């Protein structure tokens, strides 16, 4: 039986980050709405309560019946989770004199307590709360304090009193899941592995073995259709399904004409090498025709989405014996698609809209994985590294990186500029050491350590990069002693872990100078290159 940690989501922006940290400990976890704790599930070995945007005193605050698990399973409350535990079990939570936000130091820590095993005194933690716990419940003991927060961490070995449950409860007012808490990973490891008893059996290899077996049992000899995008999620899903059912998988790859330069041809070759059965459809003429004269970004997206469904459906109908539709849906897609009240707030960005008369069932082999886990599974399956590390790319493609209406000539200009930029990022190597090198190696990016340093490309350090054509703008330039009046191109590169927030990448000046010069000299229609230094928020990663 696969062990798992249940993370109850009270609406915190960092709930997904808790899940990723638990998975990094080779332990399966499931993020569930605060009011959906799975009763009588013997695989659950511990419970984590997340933070929340609410105060425990708010009328609309999310509440859970702690008796479902307190005393039966080890529990860790984080921020709001800690305050809710205190408030519910008899402590006191009051509005802080000033909002406690940002870095703080644990001035006193009980390192004999299992949660703080291996901790150093005065370690940095990250606070983010407007209320504070001014009194803890009876039978609880303070085990960590900062200068301003006396009850920064507390616990009880018998939270319901002697003889009413032996599983202990811990609560911390800081966020161990965020990077700024220097020993947060140690704290979570102490809880998940040492306290809850995780066997740390969740890995890419175990996932592949178990999922292939499950797919064989689920699908049998049925035929499956999968829509490919060329991205890592759908590609890994395809290889996983191919390993399970082989020739019974048919993939459809639609070219809407706004992919990167030569991408359709290159991706089709990659899929051939992987042994996939892929139908490639060049539908660019239809897409360009329907987009003619359209300038509104949302309208562009709707037209491309509608046309994609029509083209995909037309091909899917030809496979008359298909019974399943497979998608590369990953865990964050599913979490973001439902808020903790169960209402849809964001639709899956995968293939949709198949006619009901096709009666296709849905198969999502990656539905439990985070993006970094998808990449590890891809490496386990032996996929080419350039497919695994490929940056996210918008479904509408370059259409949302061209300001204004879409024409084949504008796409040609942007493809050429983007190709120079992306190739440049791949070719430019940098040397890293210390914490920067550790992060790259932890992400699974192939690199060899020599004299304490590793060498990687700029591309592998960046979450997402691309060029944007400002086709609604023209600028004056001089080339060959002649006046030019052509379009600017903006370059975008961001660093991130999950795309929820992103910072602009600080690219080397010599690289920027080289790429700018090459784009202006080689791409007809461009006479100026700019660099976007906006972070998300307030800007988005894409321009449209």
Secondary structure, 3 states (H helix, E strand, C coil): CCCEEEEEECCCCCHHHHHHHHHHCCCCEEEEECCCCCCCCCCEEEEEECCCCCCCCCCCCCCCCHHHCECCEEEEEECHHHHHHHHHCCCEEEEEEEEEEEEEEEEEECCCCHHHCCCCCCCEEEEEEEEEEEECCCCCEEEEEECCCCCCEEEECCCCCCCCCCCCEEEECECCCCCCCCCHHHHHHHHHHHHCCCCCCCCHHHHHHHHHHHHHHHHCCCEEEEEECCCHHHHHHHHHHHHHHHHHEEEEEEECCCCCCCHHHHHHHHHHHCCCCEEEEECHHHHHHHHCCCCCHHHHHHHHHHHHHHHHHHHHCCCCCEEEEECCCCHHHHHHHECCCCCECCCCCCCCCCCHHHCCEEECCCCCCCHHHHHHHHHHCCCCHHHHCCCCCCCCHHHHHECCCCCHHHHHHHHHHHHHHHHHHHHCEEEEEHHHHHHHHHCCCCCCCECCEEEEEHHHHCCEEEEEECCCCCEEEEECCEEEEEEEEEEEEEECCCCCCEEECCCCHHHHHHHHHHHHHHCCCEEEEEECCCCECCCCCCCC
